[in-house]
Amino acid sequence: MAEQSKKIDKSTIIEKPPKEFQHPQESLLRKKAIPTIYCPGCGIGTTINAFLEAISKYCQIPHDQLFVVSGIGCTGRASGYVNLDGFHAIHGRAIPFASGVEIAKPPMKPVIISGDGDLFSIGLGHLAHAARRNIDMTVICVNNAIYGLTGGQDAPTTPVGAKSRTTPYGKISFPFNLSHIAIANGATFCARYTVYEYIQLSKAIARGMNHQGFSFIEVISNCHVNFGRRNNLGDAVAMRQMFKKARKRMNEEDIGLDYHKTDIIFEAGKGFTRIPTGIFLEERDEPEEFSERIIDAYEFKK
């Protein structure tokens, strides 16, 4: 009986689906790893698809020069589902692993796809130093304001007043503004979009990847099971409708030097009421990134 319970239910899987039922990015997915662990309607699936859309339609980098790295958590499973070279790192260590890849082999473009808990809790120090060095990598951070995989504990991004498994009466400490942190530590490209803004998100990912230097894309995502349910925000569709109403488009001119203008506002009982989105920073002079400085400093052959 125990052995039978371990078997994956494949009763709903179509072995050879008709062409009209096939995933549009099927060649970029590891079909043997599917079905995924994600809950139906999870924003992580939308983010992965936006990434695949970016590299197939808008990005100028050949697929054999892309390297996908992820850490621990729900989003950390992304590298296992994407059919590109990659690595599933341990908790908080996706960025140092990706840094080693880029420095050892500069033509490669590392893309980190991980969550707010992995990148901004145990991994925060690594992100800060990669940003200040301006290492040529793209970090896609799925921010769902909760530790989803481990049962719904409060995360660095859980807003004040929000309920979680570890803050049943509402959180009292302030959350991180992830985009603010990335820019403050030296990121040369920074954008934020919600999973509702799928087309803008995929184009922003491509724009960040085409950028030479450290680029950071924050994705505001729904975890309707561990965050939405506890805060009475409804299902996946209801949370995305909430994102639609709360988003406020901003650009570099709107923000100026006051990055607190990009703060996300959450109201207990109402949910997210203000989510600034857009391209927050893009240094067009393309400052020299880290591996180029190493080559110049030590006179290595390019």
N, C-alpha and C positions, 0 to 999 in steps of 0.2 A: 504493500500500500504506500509505504514511504517512497519507494522507487518510482511509483506511478505519479506521485505528487510533484516530483522534480521535473517531469516532462513538460516541455513547452506546448501549450495548446495551439496547434496550427490549423484548427478547423476552419478558421476564417481567412486563411492565407490562400490566395490564388497563385498556383505554381507558375503558370504561363499566362499572365493577363493579356487581354487584347491590347493592341497598341494604344487605343484611346484611354486605357486605364493605367498605363505606365506612368511612373513619376517623370516629370519633365527633365529632372537632373539625375536620372537613374545611373548614368555612367559614372557619376561622381559620388555614388553611395556604395557602401559595403553591404550588399544585399544579404549576405550570410549573417550579419549582425542585427538584422531587422527581423521582428519588431523591436522597437526601442523600449527603454524603461519608462518613457515619459507618459504622464497622464494625458488623456485625450484633451486637446485644447491648450496644452502647455506652450508657453511662448518660446521655449528653448528650440522646439522644432521649427518655429517660424524664423528664429534667428539663424539656425543652421541653413535653412533654405535660402534666406537672404544672402548669406555668405556664398552659397553655391551660385546663386543668381549673379552676384557681384563678379565672381571670377570667370563666369562663362559669358557674361554680356558686357561688362563695363571695365574690367581690369586688364591692364596691358601685360601682366606678368605671365609667362608660360607656366602651365600646371606642374611641369617637372621641376620648377624652381620654387614651388610652394612647400612649406613644411608646417603642419598643423600640430600644435601642442596644447594640451589641456591639463588641468589639475584634478582636484577631488571635488565631488559634489555632483548634482544632477547635470550641470553644464559640463562638468569634467568628462562626461562620457562622449562628448562631441567628436573627439579625435578618432574614436573607434567606429564611428558611423560614416565618416568622410573618407572616400577612396583616394586619398593622397598620402604622400609620405608624412609620417607623424609620430607622436609619442605621447603616451598617457603618463604624466609625471605624478609624483607624490604630492601631498597636500602643501600648497603654497609655493611649489618649486617649478612651476611651468615657465616662468620668466627667466630664471637663471639657466635652465636647460636650453631654452630658445636663444638666449644670449650666446651660449657656447656654440650653437649651430651657426649663428650669423657671423660671429667673429672668426670661426675656423673656416667657414666657407661663405664669404660675402655675397656671392651671386644668389644664394638661397634667401628667400623672404619668409621668416617665421611669422606665423599667425597664431596668436594665443586666443583660444576660445574657452573662457572659464567664468566662474560666478563671482558675485560680490563678496561672498564669504571667503572663498579661496584666495582671491587676489588682494583683498583689502583687510584681511584679518592676519592670518599667519604669513601671507605673501606680500603684505604692504611694503616692507623694507626693500624687497627685491624690485617691486614696481617703481618705487621712488628712485632707486639708483639707476635702473635702466632708463628712466625718463631723463634724469640729469645728465647721463652720458649720451643721450640722444642716439641710442642703439636703433638701427633700422629694423623695426618690427612693428606689427600691428596687433594691438590688444583689443579684443572684443569682449567686453564685460557684460554679462547678463545680470542685471540688477532686479531681482524679484523680492527684495526686502526681507528675506527669510532664509534660514537654513532648511531647504526643502527635503533633501535626501535623508537627513538624520532625524526628521520628525517635527520640524517647525520651531526650532529655537530662534531667539532674536539674533539678528546679524548686525554688522557695522552700519547697515543702511536701514534697519527697521526704524520707522519714524516715531517720534514722541506720541504717546497715546495709543499706539497700535498694540494689539494683543498677540502674544505668541505663547508657545509652550512654557517658556521661561519668564514671560512677563504677562501672566494671566489677568492682571488688573490694569494693563497698559504700560508701555515703556516710558521711563522718565528721563533716560539719558539721550543726548542729541545724536542724530545720525551723521555720517559722513556725507559730504557732497563730493561724489567720486570725480566728476569732471573738474571741479575746483582743485582737488588734490593733484590730479594728473598735470594740470597746467602749472600749478605752483611748483611742482618738482621738475619742470622742464620739458614736458611734452610739446612737440612742435605742430601737432595736429590734434584737434579734439572735437568730437561731435557727440550729440545725444539724440536718440529717437526712441519712440515707443514701438512695440511690436504691431500696433495698429497702423503705423506709418511704414508699411512694408517696402514700397518702392523707394521712398526717400532713404530708408535704412540701407537697402542694398546698394544704392548709389553712393551713400556716405562711406560704406565699407570699402568699396572700390576706390573711392577718392583717397581714403586713408592709406590703402595699400599702395597706391601709385605715388604717394608722398614719400620722399626720402628722409627717413628719420623716425623718431618714436611717435607713432600715431595711436590715439586712444578713442575707441567708440563705445559709448555706454548705451546699453539697450534696456529700457524700462519694460519689464516683462511681468506677466501675470503668473502667480502661483496661486491659483484659485482653490487648491486643495488645502495647503498648509497656511496660507496668509489670507486669502479671500474668505474662506469658510469661517475662520476665527473672528474676522472683522466684519462679517455680514455684508460682504461686497458682491455676493452672487457668484455665478459660474464664469467660465472663460469669456463667453460673449459679453456678459454684463461688465466684466472688468475692462474689456477692450473698449466698450462703449464709454466707460468712465475715462479711459485714457484719451479718447477722442475729444471729450468735453474739456478735459483738464489741460491738454497740450497748449502751449503758448510759444509760437515761433519766435526765435531770437537769433541774432547774428552778432558778429564782432562789434559792429557799430552800436548796437543796442546795449551791449554789456559794458563796453569801455574797459576800465580797469577794475570795476566792481563785480567780481565774480559771484558775490552773494546774490546777485540778480538771477543766477541760475539755480538757486535753492528750490527744492521740491517742497510743496506744501501739502500736508496731510491733516485732515480733521477727523477726530474720532467720531464714528457714527455716520460720516459722509464718505470717507475715503480720500483719495487724491483729488485735490481741487485745483492744483496748479503744477504743471510739469513743463518747464521751459525746454524746448527742443530746437535743434538746428546745428549748424556748424559754428562752434564757439571760438575756434582758433584755427588758423591755417597760416603758418609762416611761409610765405611765398618765395623768400630768398633761399630756401632749402639749405639751412646751415649744415656744414659737414657732419656726417654721422660718424659713429665711433670706429667702425672697422676701417673707414677711409683715413681717419686720423692715425690709426695704428700703422697702416701701410705707409703713410707719409713720414711718420716719426721714425720708423725703423727701416725705411727704404726697401720694403719688400716689393717684389715684382707683382704687379696687378694681374 
